[in-house]
Amino acid sequence: MPNHILRSLLLFSGLISTVLAATSTDHPIGGFIPKKGPAVIALALYGLSAVVLWIHYFRFGRPSFMTTLTVGMTGMTIGFVMRIIFSNSPNNLTLYIVEDLFILLSPCAFLATDYVLLARLTSTFDAHVISSTLLVRPALIVRIFVWSDVVTFLIQAGGGSMSTSHNINTGKLGTKISMVGLVLQLLSFLFFVCLLIVFGWRLQTRFPGLWNAPQQDRTPFKVLGKEPSRNWHLLYWTMCLTCVGILVRSVFRIAEFAGGYNGYLADHEGYFYIFDSLTLWVSMTLYCFVWPTRFMEPHTEGAGPGIKMVVQGEGSREFLNV
């Protein structure tokens, strides 16, 4: 079963189980009533980006490896729809759980997107270049990090469900479990960031011809164009920027959970919008302008003395079937 389908099933199964067990309370869930204004703005921004990404998705032939990005942006949009609805019924535990899980878990799809893109991008290089620049083979990048994503996803989902329990001890345990999932997710993502940085550094130092090749291409990049782009640097640096946004969000979430269910960060939603929602939106919306599939075409021209980028070979085909 494809990994993005598996994650979707896990998400909805978790939502169903928690919704069935949910009830209403006599006080606002979370300690405050979410403001509608910021939620509406977030909904508009995420909704617009989701529409653009879905247009790109169908415009470029529905590439399966971009499903995680479009689904993740759509999940965040749904999360803010539920946040607005929840603001009208702040005592409804069911609405709170659905809203919280969508906003908490949808970014897992953003992480998975970067995992797949690094594997895809590096697979366009010659096998010798790949072995000399990557710490992990492209096929293993997807398997290792996506499954790490799934495990931490389940931990966060389980902890998030428990954190809304009427039992104080169960709620505190759920918060700690969610924080463990976030910490493990952060550690896993930090390892991935190291792979990304090492790949770029080794390519620049060991294969300067390949690294400098995109700079020698004077063809202007058209944001709304459909033609393939040879300037893979655009995608590489875009991935680096998205990683910065994801890291900021991950650190904020850990700090929020460490402060407790009614902690300062949890009770002041302004921090949530700045360090979580806005940061993720800016980061992942970059792909609306730098659509990754445009940089995944086979490269056949020489890119330096004795080194060239080649059509994807057996190792790449193995990855494509993951």
JOFENNOR-V315447 format. One line per field, one symbol per residue. ss: DSSP state (A for helix, B for strand, O for the rest). psi: psi as a letter, one per 40 degrees, with the letter a starting at -180 (. if undefined). burial: b if it has 16 or more other C-alpha atoms within 10 Angstrom, else e. A space follows every 50 residues. Layout:
ss=???
psi=???
burial=???
//
This chain:
ss=OOAAAAAAAAAAAAAAAAAAAOOBOOOOAAAOOOOAAAAAAAAAAAAAAA AAAAAAAAAOOOOAAAAAAAAAAAAAAAAAAAAAAAAAOOOBAAAAAAAA AAAAAOAAAAAAAAAAAAAAAAOOOOAAAAAAAOOOOAAAAAAAAAAAAA AAAAAAAAAAAAAOOOOAAAAAAAAAAAAAAAAAAAAAAAAAAAAAAAAA AAAAAAOAAAAAAAAAOOOOOOOOOOOOOOOOAAAAAAAAAAAAAAAAAA AAAAAAAAOOOOOAAAAOAAAAAAAAAAAAAAAAAAAAAOOAAAAOOOOO OBOOOOOBOOOOOAAAAAAAOO
psi=hiddddddddddddddddddeiaiieihheeihihddddddddddddddd dddddddddfffhdeedddddddddddddddddddddegeehdddddddd ddddddedddddddddddddddeeiidddddedidhiddddddddddddd ddddddddddddeeidhddddddddddddddddddddddddddddddddd ddddddgddddedddehehihhdeieiihegedddddddddddddddddd ddddddddeidfidddegedddddecdddddddeededdghddeeeihhe iifihehihiihaddddddde.
burial=eebbeebeebbeebbeebbeebeeeeebbbeebbebeebeebbebbbebb ebbbebbeeeeeeebbbbbbbbbbbbbbbbbbbbbbbebbbbbbbbbbbb bbbbbbbbbbbbbbbbbbbbbbbbbbbebbeebbebbbbebbbebbebbb ebbbbbbbbbbbbbbeeeebbbbbbbbbbbbbbbbbebbeebbebbbebb ebbeeebebbbbbbeeeeeeeeeeeeebbbbbbbbbebbbebbebbbebb ebbbebbbebbeeebbbeeebbeebbbbbbbbbbbbbbebbbbbbbeebe eebeeebbbbebeeebeebeee
//
